[in-house]
Amino acid sequence: MGYMDKFTKSEDFRRDELIRIIEHSVENLTLQELEALYYDMTTKNFIND
């Protein structure tokens, strides 16, 4: 799919599609990569524990 048809889909559908892509990518990260991602997201306030 991708971004080629991004203007023809609803925002909710695009959001769901992007979440699926991100989830799949995160599943393949190593522990060190996950820790780095977590640190980056917390410092940017994307994650609030």
All heavy atoms as TSV, in Angstrom:
chain	resi	resn	atom	element	x	y	z
A	1	MET	N	N	0.835	-1.184	0.000
A	1	MET	CA	C	0.000	0.000	0.000
A	1	MET	C	C	0.877	1.243	0.000
A	1	MET	O	O	1.282	1.692	-1.019
A	1	MET	CB	C	-0.932	-0.022	1.189
A	1	MET	CG	C	-2.017	-1.041	1.073
A	1	MET	SD	S	-3.452	-0.499	1.961
A	1	MET	CE	C	-4.676	-1.076	0.852
A	2	GLY	N	N	1.162	1.779	1.162
A	2	GLY	CA	C	2.046	2.916	1.229
A	2	GLY	C	C	1.332	4.237	1.060
A	2	GLY	O	O	0.139	4.351	1.289
A	3	TYR	N	N	2.100	5.219	0.659
A	3	TYR	CA	C	1.582	6.581	0.588
A	3	TYR	C	C	1.080	6.982	-0.795
A	3	TYR	O	O	0.657	8.097	-0.982
A	3	TYR	CB	C	2.671	7.554	1.034
A	3	TYR	CG	C	2.881	7.526	2.513
A	3	TYR	CD1	C	3.840	6.707	3.077
A	3	TYR	CD2	C	2.102	8.303	3.343
A	3	TYR	CE1	C	4.029	6.663	4.437
A	3	TYR	CE2	C	2.286	8.272	4.708
A	3	TYR	CZ	C	3.257	7.449	5.240
A	3	TYR	OH	O	3.437	7.420	6.587
A	4	MET	N	N	1.126	6.093	-1.761
A	4	MET	CA	C	0.738	6.457	-3.121
A	4	MET	C	C	-0.714	6.910	-3.198
A	4	MET	O	O	-1.065	7.798	-3.955
A	4	MET	CB	C	0.964	5.288	-4.081
A	4	MET	CG	C	2.430	4.906	-4.223
A	4	MET	SD	S	3.473	6.272	-4.773
A	4	MET	CE	C	2.871	6.497	-6.422
A	5	ASP	N	N	-1.579	6.289	-2.403
A	5	ASP	CA	C	-2.997	6.615	-2.477
A	5	ASP	C	C	-3.485	7.272	-1.197
A	5	ASP	O	O	-4.640	7.162	-0.825
A	5	ASP	CB	C	-3.810	5.366	-2.783
A	5	ASP	CG	C	-3.493	4.223	-1.834
A	5	ASP	OD1	O	-2.616	4.379	-0.969
A	5	ASP	OD2	O	-4.131	3.172	-1.970
A	6	LYS	N	N	-2.612	8.018	-0.527
A	6	LYS	CA	C	-2.952	8.582	0.775
A	6	LYS	C	C	-4.061	9.622	0.701
A	6	LYS	O	O	-4.740	9.856	1.680
A	6	LYS	CB	C	-1.727	9.176	1.454
A	6	LYS	CG	C	-1.178	10.425	0.813
A	6	LYS	CD	C	0.007	10.928	1.593
A	6	LYS	CE	C	0.563	12.187	0.974
A	6	LYS	NZ	N	1.699	12.696	1.719
A	7	PHE	N	N	-4.253	10.244	-0.438
A	7	PHE	CA	C	-5.273	11.274	-0.540
A	7	PHE	C	C	-6.650	10.710	-0.869
A	7	PHE	O	O	-7.628	11.423	-0.828
A	7	PHE	CB	C	-4.869	12.318	-1.585
A	7	PHE	CG	C	-3.614	13.051	-1.197
A	7	PHE	CD1	C	-2.436	12.828	-1.873
A	7	PHE	CD2	C	-3.607	13.940	-0.134
A	7	PHE	CE1	C	-1.268	13.487	-1.521
A	7	PHE	CE2	C	-2.443	14.602	0.238
A	7	PHE	CZ	C	-1.280	14.376	-0.459
A	8	THR	N	N	-6.729	9.416	-1.141
A	8	THR	CA	C	-8.017	8.828	-1.472
A	8	THR	C	C	-8.620	8.045	-0.318
A	8	THR	O	O	-9.739	7.590	-0.413
A	8	THR	CB	C	-7.886	7.890	-2.685
A	8	THR	OG1	O	-6.976	6.845	-2.363
A	8	THR	CG2	C	-7.384	8.644	-3.906
A	9	LYS	N	N	-7.888	7.897	0.782
A	9	LYS	CA	C	-8.365	7.129	1.924
A	9	LYS	C	C	-8.729	8.052	3.070
A	9	LYS	O	O	-8.215	9.148	3.203
A	9	LYS	CB	C	-7.290	6.146	2.390
A	9	LYS	CG	C	-6.947	5.116	1.356
A	9	LYS	CD	C	-5.886	4.196	1.865
A	9	LYS	CE	C	-5.538	3.174	0.802
A	9	LYS	NZ	N	-4.424	2.327	1.190
A	10	SER	N	N	-9.616	7.574	3.901
A	10	SER	CA	C	-9.982	8.371	5.059
A	10	SER	C	C	-8.814	8.452	6.023
A	10	SER	O	O	-7.920	7.602	6.025
A	10	SER	CB	C	-11.185	7.759	5.763
A	10	SER	OG	O	-10.803	6.565	6.432
A	11	GLU	N	N	-8.817	9.461	6.859
A	11	GLU	CA	C	-7.736	9.623	7.827
A	11	GLU	C	C	-7.710	8.470	8.819
A	11	GLU	O	O	-6.634	8.039	9.232
A	11	GLU	CB	C	-7.873	10.954	8.550
A	11	GLU	CG	C	-7.473	12.130	7.691
A	11	GLU	CD	C	-7.366	13.416	8.491
A	11	GLU	OE1	O	-7.151	13.363	9.716
A	11	GLU	OE2	O	-7.499	14.468	7.865
A	12	ASP	N	N	-8.864	7.963	9.212
A	12	ASP	CA	C	-8.909	6.830	10.144
A	12	ASP	C	C	-8.269	5.596	9.535
A	12	ASP	O	O	-7.519	4.888	10.210
A	12	ASP	CB	C	-10.346	6.506	10.552
A	12	ASP	CG	C	-10.936	7.553	11.477
A	12	ASP	OD1	O	-10.161	8.294	12.128
A	12	ASP	OD2	O	-12.175	7.633	11.541
A	13	PHE	N	N	-8.548	5.342	8.272
A	13	PHE	CA	C	-7.951	4.183	7.606
A	13	PHE	C	C	-6.445	4.353	7.510
A	13	PHE	O	O	-5.689	3.426	7.791
A	13	PHE	CB	C	-8.551	3.991	6.213
A	13	PHE	CG	C	-8.006	2.773	5.517
A	13	PHE	CD1	C	-8.557	1.530	5.760
A	13	PHE	CD2	C	-6.932	2.871	4.651
A	13	PHE	CE1	C	-8.050	0.402	5.134
A	13	PHE	CE2	C	-6.414	1.749	4.022
A	13	PHE	CZ	C	-6.976	0.508	4.264
A	14	ARG	N	N	-5.988	5.534	7.135
A	14	ARG	CA	C	-4.543	5.802	7.047
A	14	ARG	C	C	-3.882	5.637	8.400
A	14	ARG	O	O	-2.792	5.080	8.515
A	14	ARG	CB	C	-4.294	7.206	6.500
A	14	ARG	CG	C	-4.540	7.317	5.014
A	14	ARG	CD	C	-4.280	8.701	4.457
A	14	ARG	NE	N	-3.108	9.347	4.993
A	14	ARG	CZ	C	-3.079	10.623	5.392
A	14	ARG	NH1	N	-4.148	11.365	5.317
A	14	ARG	NH2	N	-1.969	11.153	5.849
A	15	ARG	N	N	-4.544	6.141	9.455
A	15	ARG	CA	C	-3.999	6.024	10.809
A	15	ARG	C	C	-3.853	4.559	11.192
A	15	ARG	O	O	-2.818	4.136	11.699
A	15	ARG	CB	C	-4.913	6.752	11.793
A	15	ARG	CG	C	-4.397	6.772	13.202
A	15	ARG	CD	C	-5.360	7.531	14.121
A	15	ARG	NE	N	-4.795	7.714	15.436
A	15	ARG	CZ	C	-4.758	6.779	16.374
A	15	ARG	NH1	N	-5.258	5.594	16.137
A	15	ARG	NH2	N	-4.224	7.020	17.553
A	16	ASP	N	N	-4.883	3.767	10.952
A	16	ASP	CA	C	-4.829	2.330	11.260
A	16	ASP	C	C	-3.727	1.626	10.475
A	16	ASP	O	O	-3.022	0.765	11.001
A	16	ASP	CB	C	-6.181	1.660	10.979
A	16	ASP	CG	C	-7.260	2.091	11.953
A	16	ASP	OD1	O	-6.933	2.637	13.031
A	16	ASP	OD2	O	-8.439	1.873	11.640
A	17	GLU	N	N	-3.581	1.994	9.222
A	17	GLU	CA	C	-2.547	1.397	8.374
A	17	GLU	C	C	-1.150	1.730	8.904
A	17	GLU	O	O	-0.284	0.854	9.004
A	17	GLU	CB	C	-2.698	1.909	6.941
A	17	GLU	CG	C	-1.723	1.315	5.965
A	17	GLU	CD	C	-1.939	1.826	4.551
A	17	GLU	OE1	O	-2.488	2.925	4.370
A	17	GLU	OE2	O	-1.520	1.123	3.618
A	18	LEU	N	N	-0.934	2.977	9.290
A	18	LEU	CA	C	0.361	3.382	9.827
A	18	LEU	C	C	0.649	2.685	11.155
A	18	LEU	O	O	1.786	2.261	11.404
A	18	LEU	CB	C	0.413	4.895	10.004
A	18	LEU	CG	C	0.498	5.693	8.705
A	18	LEU	CD1	C	0.315	7.179	8.988
A	18	LEU	CD2	C	1.817	5.437	8.008
A	19	ILE	N	N	-0.359	2.524	11.990
A	19	ILE	CA	C	-0.180	1.817	13.260
A	19	ILE	C	C	0.236	0.377	13.005
A	19	ILE	O	O	1.154	-0.130	13.657
A	19	ILE	CB	C	-1.454	1.892	14.120
A	19	ILE	CG1	C	-1.629	3.320	14.651
A	19	ILE	CG2	C	-1.406	0.885	15.265
A	19	ILE	CD1	C	-2.955	3.564	15.337
A	20	ARG	N	N	-0.392	-0.291	12.057
A	20	ARG	CA	C	-0.014	-1.674	11.723
A	20	ARG	C	C	1.432	-1.754	11.245
A	20	ARG	O	O	2.190	-2.655	11.634
A	20	ARG	CB	C	-0.959	-2.246	10.665
A	20	ARG	CG	C	-2.295	-2.687	11.199
A	20	ARG	CD	C	-3.070	-3.489	10.165
A	20	ARG	NE	N	-3.368	-2.712	8.966
A	20	ARG	CZ	C	-4.420	-1.920	8.821
A	20	ARG	NH1	N	-5.283	-1.783	9.804
A	20	ARG	NH2	N	-4.621	-1.278	7.700
A	21	ILE	N	N	1.837	-0.819	10.405
A	21	ILE	CA	C	3.212	-0.808	9.890
A	21	ILE	C	C	4.207	-0.585	11.026
A	21	ILE	O	O	5.229	-1.273	11.125
A	21	ILE	CB	C	3.380	0.278	8.799
A	21	ILE	CG1	C	2.574	-0.103	7.559
A	21	ILE	CG2	C	4.847	0.478	8.442
A	21	ILE	CD1	C	2.417	1.024	6.552
A	22	ILE	N	N	3.903	0.367	11.906
A	22	ILE	CA	C	4.792	0.655	13.034
A	22	ILE	C	C	4.852	-0.533	13.982
A	22	ILE	O	O	5.943	-0.914	14.435
A	22	ILE	CB	C	4.343	1.944	13.759
A	22	ILE	CG1	C	4.579	3.150	12.843
A	22	ILE	CG2	C	5.069	2.097	15.087
A	22	ILE	CD1	C	3.925	4.429	13.325
A	23	GLU	N	N	3.710	-1.145	14.279
A	23	GLU	CA	C	3.696	-2.323	15.160
A	23	GLU	C	C	4.563	-3.439	14.591
A	23	GLU	O	O	5.336	-4.068	15.318
A	23	GLU	CB	C	2.271	-2.830	15.373
A	23	GLU	CG	C	1.454	-1.983	16.310
A	23	GLU	CD	C	0.021	-2.458	16.426
A	23	GLU	OE1	O	-0.466	-3.190	15.529
A	23	GLU	OE2	O	-0.635	-2.084	17.417
A	24	HIS	N	N	4.443	-3.685	13.310
A	24	HIS	CA	C	5.243	-4.741	12.673
A	24	HIS	C	C	6.735	-4.421	12.773
A	24	HIS	O	O	7.552	-5.299	13.057
A	24	HIS	CB	C	4.828	-4.917	11.211
A	24	HIS	CG	C	5.638	-5.942	10.499
A	24	HIS	ND1	N	5.514	-7.281	10.738
A	24	HIS	CD2	C	6.600	-5.812	9.557
A	24	HIS	CE1	C	6.374	-7.941	9.973
A	24	HIS	NE2	N	7.040	-7.069	9.240
A	25	SER	N	N	7.088	-3.161	12.571
A	25	SER	CA	C	8.491	-2.762	12.644
A	25	SER	C	C	9.037	-2.885	14.064
A	25	SER	O	O	10.154	-3.355	14.267
A	25	SER	CB	C	8.654	-1.318	12.168
A	25	SER	OG	O	8.263	-1.211	10.817
A	26	VAL	N	N	8.251	-2.499	15.050
A	26	VAL	CA	C	8.680	-2.556	16.445
A	26	VAL	C	C	8.897	-4.004	16.880
A	26	VAL	O	O	9.810	-4.302	17.647
A	26	VAL	CB	C	7.666	-1.834	17.358
A	26	VAL	CG1	C	7.906	-2.140	18.824
A	26	VAL	CG2	C	7.719	-0.330	17.114
A	27	GLU	N	N	8.080	-4.905	16.391
A	27	GLU	CA	C	8.215	-6.322	16.746
A	27	GLU	C	C	9.579	-6.883	16.350
A	27	GLU	O	O	10.050	-7.844	16.951
A	27	GLU	CB	C	7.115	-7.150	16.083
A	27	GLU	CG	C	5.753	-6.919	16.678
A	27	GLU	CD	C	4.655	-7.615	15.896
A	27	GLU	OE1	O	4.923	-8.143	14.789
A	27	GLU	OE2	O	3.511	-7.623	16.383
A	28	ASN	N	N	10.222	-6.291	15.357
A	28	ASN	CA	C	11.503	-6.800	14.863
A	28	ASN	C	C	12.719	-6.110	15.468
A	28	ASN	O	O	13.850	-6.439	15.122
A	28	ASN	CB	C	11.546	-6.675	13.336
A	28	ASN	CG	C	10.499	-7.546	12.684
A	28	ASN	OD1	O	10.320	-8.689	13.057
A	28	ASN	ND2	N	9.790	-6.988	11.724
A	29	LEU	N	N	12.512	-5.159	16.392
A	29	LEU	CA	C	13.629	-4.446	17.000
A	29	LEU	C	C	14.293	-5.288	18.081
A	29	LEU	O	O	13.643	-6.100	18.740
A	29	LEU	CB	C	13.147	-3.127	17.624
A	29	LEU	CG	C	12.601	-2.070	16.672
A	29	LEU	CD1	C	12.110	-0.863	17.458
A	29	LEU	CD2	C	13.636	-1.656	15.646
A	30	THR	N	N	15.578	-5.055	18.267
A	30	THR	CA	C	16.305	-5.712	19.357
A	30	THR	C	C	15.976	-4.993	20.666
A	30	THR	O	O	15.400	-3.890	20.661
A	30	THR	CB	C	17.825	-5.638	19.127
A	30	THR	OG1	O	18.224	-4.256	19.195
A	30	THR	CG2	C	18.221	-6.248	17.799
A	31	LEU	N	N	16.382	-5.589	21.771
A	31	LEU	CA	C	16.155	-4.959	23.067
A	31	LEU	C	C	16.827	-3.592	23.138
A	31	LEU	O	O	16.228	-2.616	23.607
A	31	LEU	CB	C	16.662	-5.860	24.199
A	31	LEU	CG	C	16.546	-5.277	25.608
A	31	LEU	CD1	C	15.099	-4.947	25.939
A	31	LEU	CD2	C	17.143	-6.230	26.616
A	32	GLN	N	N	18.035	-3.497	22.650
A	32	GLN	CA	C	18.757	-2.228	22.673
A	32	GLN	C	C	18.049	-1.172	21.828
A	32	GLN	O	O	17.973	0.008	22.207
A	32	GLN	CB	C	20.203	-2.417	22.193
A	32	GLN	CG	C	21.059	-3.236	23.131
A	32	GLN	CD	C	20.876	-4.752	22.932
A	32	GLN	OE1	O	20.230	-5.197	21.993
A	32	GLN	NE2	N	21.429	-5.524	23.847
A	33	GLU	N	N	17.544	-1.572	20.677
A	33	GLU	CA	C	16.810	-0.634	19.824
A	33	GLU	C	C	15.509	-0.197	20.480
A	33	GLU	O	O	15.131	0.976	20.402
A	33	GLU	CB	C	16.531	-1.277	18.466
A	33	GLU	CG	C	17.781	-1.493	17.634
A	33	GLU	CD	C	17.553	-2.371	16.418
A	33	GLU	OE1	O	16.658	-3.252	16.455
A	33	GLU	OE2	O	18.288	-2.182	15.427
A	34	LEU	N	N	14.822	-1.122	21.147
A	34	LEU	CA	C	13.594	-0.778	21.856
A	34	LEU	C	C	13.874	0.183	23.001
A	34	LEU	O	O	13.104	1.130	23.226
A	34	LEU	CB	C	12.911	-2.035	22.399
A	34	LEU	CG	C	12.167	-2.879	21.386
A	34	LEU	CD1	C	11.767	-4.211	22.008
A	34	LEU	CD2	C	10.963	-2.134	20.855
A	35	GLU	N	N	14.953	-0.052	23.727
A	35	GLU	CA	C	15.318	0.847	24.817
A	35	GLU	C	C	15.636	2.244	24.288
A	35	GLU	O	O	15.230	3.247	24.883
A	35	GLU	CB	C	16.493	0.285	25.601
A	35	GLU	CG	C	16.108	-0.912	26.450
A	35	GLU	CD	C	17.296	-1.586	27.110
A	35	GLU	OE1	O	18.441	-1.437	26.625
A	35	GLU	OE2	O	17.066	-2.277	28.116
A	36	ALA	N	N	16.342	2.329	23.177
A	36	ALA	CA	C	16.667	3.625	22.576
A	36	ALA	C	C	15.394	4.326	22.102
A	36	ALA	O	O	15.231	5.541	22.312
A	36	ALA	CB	C	17.637	3.442	21.413
A	37	LEU	N	N	14.494	3.576	21.495
A	37	LEU	CA	C	13.228	4.141	21.040
A	37	LEU	C	C	12.407	4.639	22.227
A	37	LEU	O	O	11.840	5.732	22.193
A	37	LEU	CB	C	12.439	3.093	20.243
A	37	LEU	CG	C	11.072	3.522	19.731
A	37	LEU	CD1	C	11.197	4.697	18.774
A	37	LEU	CD2	C	10.386	2.345	19.068
A	38	TYR	N	N	12.352	3.831	23.278
A	38	TYR	CA	C	11.620	4.212	24.483
A	38	TYR	C	C	12.186	5.501	25.074
A	38	TYR	O	O	11.441	6.425	25.399
A	38	TYR	CB	C	11.683	3.079	25.508
A	38	TYR	CG	C	11.029	3.427	26.821
A	38	TYR	CD1	C	9.653	3.381	26.967
A	38	TYR	CD2	C	11.802	3.818	27.914
A	38	TYR	CE1	C	9.057	3.720	28.167
A	38	TYR	CE2	C	11.216	4.156	29.113
A	38	TYR	CZ	C	9.837	4.098	29.240
A	38	TYR	OH	O	9.249	4.440	30.428
A	39	TYR	N	N	13.507	5.579	25.192
A	39	TYR	CA	C	14.146	6.780	25.728
A	39	TYR	C	C	13.811	7.998	24.869
A	39	TYR	O	O	13.439	9.058	25.379
A	39	TYR	CB	C	15.663	6.584	25.808
A	39	TYR	CG	C	16.385	7.825	26.263
A	39	TYR	CD1	C	16.420	8.168	27.610
A	39	TYR	CD2	C	17.009	8.661	25.341
A	39	TYR	CE1	C	17.067	9.316	28.041
A	39	TYR	CE2	C	17.655	9.810	25.757
A	39	TYR	CZ	C	17.685	10.138	27.106
A	39	TYR	OH	O	18.312	11.286	27.515
A	40	ASP	N	N	13.919	7.850	23.573
A	40	ASP	CA	C	13.633	8.954	22.665
A	40	ASP	C	C	12.183	9.404	22.785
A	40	ASP	O	O	11.895	10.597	22.855
A	40	ASP	CB	C	13.947	8.531	21.225
A	40	ASP	CG	C	13.874	9.678	20.243
A	40	ASP	OD1	O	14.474	10.739	20.527
A	40	ASP	OD2	O	13.219	9.526	19.202
A	41	MET	N	N	11.279	8.447	22.860
A	41	MET	CA	C	9.856	8.795	22.943
A	41	MET	C	C	9.499	9.430	24.285
A	41	MET	O	O	8.643	10.326	24.331
A	41	MET	CB	C	8.997	7.563	22.672
A	41	MET	CG	C	9.095	7.074	21.237
A	41	MET	SD	S	8.104	5.618	20.922
A	41	MET	CE	C	6.486	6.368	20.852
A	42	THR	N	N	10.139	8.995	25.367
A	42	THR	CA	C	9.850	9.600	26.666
A	42	THR	C	C	10.418	11.012	26.757
A	42	THR	O	O	9.782	11.893	27.334
A	42	THR	CB	C	10.380	8.754	27.840
A	42	THR	OG1	O	11.762	8.500	27.666
A	42	THR	CG2	C	9.623	7.451	27.958
A	43	THR	N	N	11.595	11.235	26.192
A	43	THR	CA	C	12.170	12.582	26.242
A	43	THR	C	C	11.386	13.574	25.392
A	43	THR	O	O	11.420	14.776	25.651
A	43	THR	CB	C	13.650	12.598	25.805
A	43	THR	OG1	O	13.760	12.088	24.482
A	43	THR	CG2	C	14.503	11.766	26.750
A	44	LYS	N	N	10.667	13.058	24.399
A	44	LYS	CA	C	9.830	13.927	23.551
A	44	LYS	C	C	8.377	13.937	24.026
A	44	LYS	O	O	7.507	14.494	23.365
A	44	LYS	CB	C	9.904	13.461	22.103
A	44	LYS	CG	C	11.290	13.654	21.506
A	44	LYS	CD	C	11.359	13.141	20.101
A	44	LYS	CE	C	12.764	13.343	19.544
A	44	LYS	NZ	N	12.924	12.738	18.219
A	45	ASN	N	N	8.134	13.318	25.186
A	45	ASN	CA	C	6.799	13.266	25.798
A	45	ASN	C	C	5.757	12.553	24.941
A	45	ASN	O	O	4.572	12.864	25.003
A	45	ASN	CB	C	6.308	14.653	26.191
A	45	ASN	CG	C	7.107	15.221	27.327
A	45	ASN	OD1	O	7.461	14.513	28.270
A	45	ASN	ND2	N	7.430	16.503	27.240
A	46	PHE	N	N	6.183	11.597	24.121
A	46	PHE	CA	C	5.237	10.754	23.404
A	46	PHE	C	C	4.734	9.637	24.320
A	46	PHE	O	O	3.683	9.075	24.093
A	46	PHE	CB	C	5.869	10.122	22.158
A	46	PHE	CG	C	6.192	11.144	21.083
A	46	PHE	CD1	C	7.436	11.167	20.494
A	46	PHE	CD2	C	5.249	12.054	20.649
A	46	PHE	CE1	C	7.749	12.078	19.502
A	46	PHE	CE2	C	5.534	12.974	19.662
A	46	PHE	CZ	C	6.783	12.984	19.085
A	47	ILE	N	N	5.556	9.320	25.344
A	47	ILE	CA	C	5.192	8.321	26.349
A	47	ILE	C	C	5.258	9.000	27.704
A	47	ILE	O	O	6.263	9.612	28.049
A	47	ILE	CB	C	6.164	7.121	26.326
A	47	ILE	CG1	C	6.081	6.382	25.008
A	47	ILE	CG2	C	5.873	6.189	27.489
A	47	ILE	CD1	C	7.076	5.241	24.878
A	48	ASN	N	N	4.198	8.889	28.452
A	48	ASN	CA	C	4.156	9.470	29.798
A	48	ASN	C	C	3.852	8.377	30.787
A	48	ASN	O	O	2.720	7.953	30.937
A	48	ASN	CB	C	3.096	10.563	29.876
A	48	ASN	CG	C	3.371	11.703	28.918
A	48	ASN	OD1	O	4.478	12.186	28.847
A	48	ASN	ND2	N	2.364	12.116	28.174
A	49	ASP	N	N	4.894	7.880	31.457
A	49	ASP	CA	C	4.704	6.827	32.469
A	49	ASP	C	C	4.170	7.406	33.748
A	49	ASP	O	O	4.471	8.454	34.164
A	49	ASP	CB	C	6.023	6.100	32.740
A	49	ASP	CG	C	6.403	5.205	31.566
A	49	ASP	OD1	O	5.521	4.816	30.797
A	49	ASP	OD2	O	7.607	4.902	31.446
